[in-house]
């Protein structure tokens, strides 16, 4: 019985930490994923991995 309580408590703590770090606005992280993808795209452009035309096309796709 003690292991079950420990497991449930651990699960609750991990869930709380995830909730705090991923935001608790109720949007299921969809916006944060899009924002993260846009940041990755910006980094790729800054490194020179993609040209300006590709950057603009991909940015428009992500923002739509």
Residue pairs with C-beta under 8 A, 6 or more apart in sequence:
22 29
22 32
23 29
23 32
34 62
34 63
37 62
38 59
38 62
38 63
41 50
41 55
41 58
41 59
41 62
44 50
44 55
45 52
45 55
50 58
